[in-house]
Amino acid sequence: MGGGPLGTTRRLIVVVLFDGVDLLDVTGPSEVFSLLRRETDDASGYHVVLAAETMDPVTTAAGVRVLPDMTFEEISGSRIETLMVPGSVEVDAQRRVHALTDPNTVRWVKNLAGHADRIASVCVGAHLLAAAGLLDGKRATTHWSTARQLADEHPSVEVDADPIFIRDGKVWTGAGITACLDLSLALVAEDFGEATALRVARQLVMYLKRPSGQSQFSVPIEPLSTTRRMDELRHHITRNLTSPLTVGYLAEQANVSERQLTRIFKTELGMTPAVYIESARVEAARIRLETTDDTLERVASACGFGTVDTLIRAFRRKLNTTPTEYRNRFRHLS
């Protein structure tokens, strides 16, 4: 996937490999950087090197084996323009996701980062950067499923699970899975300009290169609640978005007091009932904006907002954009 001598004049990108690494974290950015060759002079593009502790094949989380181009030892001391750090997770019997941080990989990441002009983590790779001390005092993101783990284990890191990627100085952190493409395109834009990045995005059949402020928020993929009662409440909210859905009404549905209901929401979902309800309505509106020609008035009414102004304010709070801007970017009518 990499190949070629380090003496090339192209910009050196080193992708960290280790057993159990998420495959797309490795191949996604590499594909973006490879497609750049069609849009620029090859001599001024990227030179991608896959580096691991040894030259033995690395078995990814998907079971696909990848061959390194070089060892960490061989590349140590070389000037690296961009160090790309992917991640790895394990899932327990309760389907809870936990990011992994192998101490030896962390040690090498810290070593290589000292020779890198720019450092970028992909998905849960942010946990490796944090373990190496590279995120101390910085704002960072990661996949939504491990954001709480990152915040708990590294209190010196300002974790923001909402954006698809964040840049803080020379350190970039990306959110989950396909957001690695957006982060990679942002790196291309910084190096070669927005127009070139958009041409690469078209090759990837991406509608548009998303800005870093685009949220990775989506109500259905919020962590599942731990009780049947909360699951039933969440489903009831989803089915009745046009109802008033007051705290009193929901407390009555759950057969608890209003105070207890608020406590349950904060304990199990980490938010108040009002915040969750608005999030659910935004999610429903987001889907309608992507898949229908409904007017904003109809979307607002169908999703329980009542007025377009309320819809717009909710979108600005949750997605840092307006409904119209969101539709222009992501509508995919058949």
Secondary structure as UniProt FT lines:
FT   TURN            6..7
FT   STRAND          11..16
FT   TURN            19..20
FT   HELIX           23..35
FT   HELIX           36..38
FT   HELIX           42..44
FT   STRAND          46..52
FT   STRAND          58..59
FT   TURN            61..62
FT   STRAND          65..66
FT   STRAND          70..71
FT   HELIX           72..75
FT   TURN            76..77
FT   STRAND          80..85
FT   STRAND          89..91
FT   TURN            93..94
FT   STRAND          97..99
FT   HELIX           103..113
FT   TURN            114..115
FT   STRAND          116..121
FT   HELIX           123..125
FT   HELIX           126..131
FT   TURN            132..137
FT   STRAND          139..140
FT   HELIX           144..146
FT   HELIX           147..153
FT   TURN            155..156
FT   STRAND          158..159
FT   STRAND          165..168
FT   TURN            169..170
FT   STRAND          171..174
FT   TURN            177..178
FT   HELIX           179..192
FT   HELIX           194..203
FT   TURN            204..205
FT   TURN            212..213
FT   HELIX           219..221
FT   HELIX           228..239
FT   TURN            240..242
FT   HELIX           247..254
FT   HELIX           258..269
FT   HELIX           273..291
FT   HELIX           296..302
FT   TURN            303..304
FT   HELIX           308..319
FT   HELIX           323..330
//
